Amino acid sequence: MKIISIERSSRFALIGIAAVFIISRILYKLVGIQFQGDTYLGYWQFIDPVLLQKDLWRSVFYLHSQPPLMNLFTGIILQIFPVNHDLAFYILYFIGGLILAVSIYFLGLCLRFPSWFSTLLSVWFMVSPSTILYEHWLFYTYLLTVILSLVGVLLYQFISSGKSQLGLIFFSLLACVTLTWSLFHIVWLFGIAALLLIFGRDRKKILLTSLLPLILVTGWYLKNLVVVGEFTASSWAGMNISKIATFRTPQKERRQMVKSGELSKFALLPPFRNPQVYLKLLPKTPLTGIPVLDETETSFGRRNQHHLVYVEASRYYLHDALHMIRSEPGYYARSIVQAIYIYLHSSSDFDLTSGNRNQIAILDTWWNRLFYGQWQSNETSADRGARMSAENIGWSIFLGFFAVMIGSIQFLWKRRDQLGEPENILVLFMIYNILFVSIVGNLMDIGENNRFRYVIDPFLMILFVFFLRNAISAIAQSKSTDPSQLVNTPINDLQGTSS
């Protein structure tokens, strides 16, 4: 088995990738792209910036609505750079972009793409409007895209070399993902560990290197169980699923079901209302003396989405949502179709990036048309959630997704007796992530589904090209080889040569 090394061709490729990355960022800045930092510190997922600066550790410890790391990271930067934090975030995201570019390049080498072709894929992804928009937006989406791409490379190296240090870094970064975005549930993390234990060869080393990260993540979930009574990383789960299950049902029907006692009064209140609204329904919510749990508004004058009342409110929303799924599955099924429709949009077609997107509107529109098959990018979030238009679907995304699914089934079935090999483990890891994000994201929420997909877009791109190349190689081989000989041709010979 071959471990990736930085040979001369790779050194030149990395220099080229870095050069294109830097030049492209300069050009994008010249046309008006700016890092969106302070604007989004008031967004729901963030603790009040005043608390992040003055009461960071206690606020993060008692945080129940979100996993802790994004707020911890933000608070540390705010404290170290109280004046120039926007520049600090920009520099860190810029460095993250370089790591992402290099990771995509090495993922290509892991799957035996030529160096020049891996370079091309990396450059294409890094200069795309979607990447530019997410790189210049202070949120966890871009950071997790960087980490997931990097851990793919680390996984390949860990399985190839068997080095425990790489395994520990790999699982630690996976734990960071789980402790940053609740979509990557503890089930996701344990699922990866289970897959490696089942198909990996050095099970003892896999178990030992995964143990501490698994304990840390489990410990955070247990902390929430003790503090707020929920074994979860986010108490918002009930409110999120209510958007796709309960509030896609006509209000008239919901009113009747509330009147009959089938649903609670929360079924008539759209989720994520002001804490004061919920406190009227849940007046026994205790005061704790902890600002992040007690204050109803932030220093921005916006509602504090981390108030303790959301824990109990979310339980009502979850109960109502599960009842609606059981009693009115048709509405839920139609909502899932609508979520998939949003999922198939270009990831740049997202309202919260519109400030920068307007600066490159023509480029974004034609990029989406040429590469994603999405002719129009003119829908608002309300439009995407209420109607469907063929012109707003990224048909290349749709076809590419199914090509990857079919290709992965065929590839992994042929390799079923060799799944412990580094290349096969890497493909399995990427497919697992694609399926997890796609299924959980579209079953549990509606509205930002194309943003969810961005974190796995590098995997989708690389696997689509990988399986396309394999298919072309197989067809070419079959035309130049006697069919009786092709049956006995090793699959490695059908997949091109290593770079």
TACORTA-V34002 format. One line per field, one symbol per residue. ss: DSSP state (H for helix, E for strand, - for the rest). psi: psi as a letter, one per 40 degrees, with the letter a starting at -180 (. if undefined). burial: 1 if it has 16 or more other C-alpha atoms within 10 Angstrom, else 0. Layout:
BEGIN
ss = ???
psi = ???
burial = ???
END
This chain:
BEGIN
ss = -------HHHHHHHHHHHHHHHHHHHHHHH-----E-HHHHH------HHHHHH-HHHHHH-------HHHHHHHHHHHH----HHHHHHHHHHHHHHHHHHHHHHHHHH----HHHHHHHHHHHHH-HHHHHHH-E--HHHHHHHHHHHHHHHHHHHHHH--HHHHHHHHHHHHHHH-------HHHHHHHHHHHHHH---HHHHHHHHHHHHHHHHHHHHHHHHHH--------HHHHHHHHH-----HHHHHHHHHH----HHHH------HHHHHHH---------HHHH--E-----E-----HHHHHHHHHHHHHHHHHHH-HHHHHHHHHHHHHHH-------HHHHHHHHHHHHHHHHHHHHHH--------HHHHHH---HHH--HHHHHHHHHHHHHHHHHHHH-------HHHHHHHHHHHHHHHHHHHHHHH----HHHHHHHHHHHHHHHHHHHHHHHHHHHHHHHH--HHHH----HHHH-----
psi = ihhhigadddddddddddddddddddddddeehihgcddeeeidehihdddddefddddddehediidddddddddddddgddfddddddddddddddddddddddddddefiiddddddddddddeidddddddfhgiedddddddddddddddddddddehdddddddddddddddedhedgidddddddddddddeidgdddddddedddddddddddddddddeehgieheeddddddddddeehidddddddddeediieeeehiifiidddddddgeehiheehddddhdiieeeiiheeiddddddddddddddddddddgdddddddddddddddeiieeghdeeddddddfdddddddddddefhdifeiiddddeeiihdeehgddddddddddddddddddddedefeeiddddddddddddddddddddedeihdfdddddddedddddddddddddddddddddddeihdddddehiddeefiii.
burial = 0001000001001100110010010001000011111000111111111011101110110111111111110111110000001101110011011111111111111111111111111110111111111111111111111111111111111111110101111111111111111111110111011001101100001110110011001101111100010111111111111111111110000110110001111110001101110110000010000011111111000011111111111111111111111000001100110111111111111101100110110001111110011111101000011000000111111101101110110011000000111111111111111101110011111111111111111111111111111100110011000000010000000110001
END
